[in-house]
């Protein structure tokens, strides 16, 4: 009886400009005897790790430091990015909606999310550009991406004061 052994090795590296790249290699092999499983697993892991480490050194396109930092953001909802009190979000409308949804669904404190944005990017949530907002969203999903803890009735950023509408 042949035994199939599947092995995958993956690595992701952070790059400048809140960018990253990832490389994965997967293989499948058949073993004729079960006494080779541990040794073959070690051999495959070493082989895949060496291959990925060699290949990932070629980074390809790396965005410059100001990539995605444009101030002109098109807004398709007719609002020109302005909330009722005149504050403007610099990220896309979809990113804004997702941030608001995560804050609402997970009952996150608006000030804590804003503090996180200031720690990571040196500016508040509303001032984040598309690349930075993407990084914040990734972190919120990694931290709170599961089921919502409880629903709140308001939207944390709606009135610009951190309270609910």
N, C-alpha and C positions, 0 to 999 in steps of 0.2 A: 504494500500500500504506500503510495507516494504522499508525502506531507508537503503542503504549500506553506511557504513562509513569505509574508509580505512585510516590507520594511519601507518606511518613509522618514526622510530627514528634511527639516525645514529650518530656515533662519531668516529673520527680519532684522534689518539694520536701519537705525535712524540716520537721516541725512540733514544737511542744513536746510533752512527754510521750511521747517516742519514737514519734511518729506521723508520717505522711507522707501526701501525696496526689499523684496523678499524673493528667495529662491528655494524651491523644493525639488527633491528627487525621490521617486518611488520605484521599487523593484519588487518583483515576485520571482521566487525560485522554488523548485521542488527538491525535497530531500528524500533519500531512499531509506534512511534509518533515523529513528528518533534520538539516538545518542549524539547526533550532530547538531541538534537544535541550538544549544547554548553557544557552542563554538561558532556555528554559522551565523547566529544573531550578532555576536561580537564582531565577526568579520564584516558582515554587511553594514553594521553601524559605523565602523571605522572607515569603510570604503565610501559610504554616503557622506559622512561628515567631511572627509577629505575633499571629495568632489564638490560639495556645496561651498566649502570654505574657499576653494580655488576659484570657483565660478563667480561668487558674490563679490569678489574684489573688483570686478568690472562694473562700476556703478551706472554707466550710461548717462542719461540726462540728469543733471542736478540743477534744480532751479536756483537762480541767484537770490540773494538775501531779500530783495524787494519784490520777488515774484508774487503776484496776486494781491499787491498792496494798493491797487488803484482805488481812488475815492469815488469814482463815478460808478454807481451801482444801479442798473436798471430795475425798476419796480413795476410789476405788471398789475398791481392791484389799484392803481390810480392814486396811491397815497404818497408817492415820492419818498417813501420810507419814513414818514413822519408819524409819530403817535399823536394823540390829541393834545399833549402838552408841548409839542414841537421837537421832542427828542428823535434822533434819527439812528436807525440801526445800519451798520456798515456792511453786514453780511447779506446773503441772499434772503429773500422772503421765505423760502422753504427752510433754510437753516434757522431763521428766527422762529418760525412756527414749530420746528422740532425742539428747539431749546425751551420754548414756552410750554410745549406739551410735556416734556420731561420734568420741568419744574412743577407743573400742575399735577401730573399723574403720580409723582413720587413725593409730593408735598415737601419739596426742597425749599430751603430758606433762600430767598432771592439774594440777600446780602452775602450768604456763604458762596453761592454760585458766582456772584460778582467778585468776591474775594479770590476765589479760585482762578478766575480769568485774570485778575490783576497779578497774582503770583506767577502764573505761567506766561503771560503775554505783556504785562506792564500796562494794561488798560482794562476798562470795564467791559462787561458783556456787550453793550450796545456799540462800542467802538471797535469790536473785533472785525477784521476783514474775513473774507471767505475761507482762507487757509487756516487762520486762527480759530474761527468758529468751528471748523471741521475738527480741529484738535480738541476743542472744548467738548464738542458733541461726543467724540470718541471716548473721552475720559468719563463723561456723564453716563454713557452707555455701559462702559466697563464697570463703573462703580454702582450704578443704579439700574442697569438694563433689564433686570428681571421684572417680575410682576410688581405693579404699583403697591406701595404700602397702604395708602388710603387716598381717597379722592378729596380734593378741595374744590370749592365752588368757584373760586376766582382765578384770575391769571396774574401771576406775580409781577410781571413787568408792565402790565397794561397802563397803570397810571403814573409810572416813572418814579414813584416814591417808595417802592418796595412792598406796598400793601396790595391787598386784593381790590378789584373793581367792585 
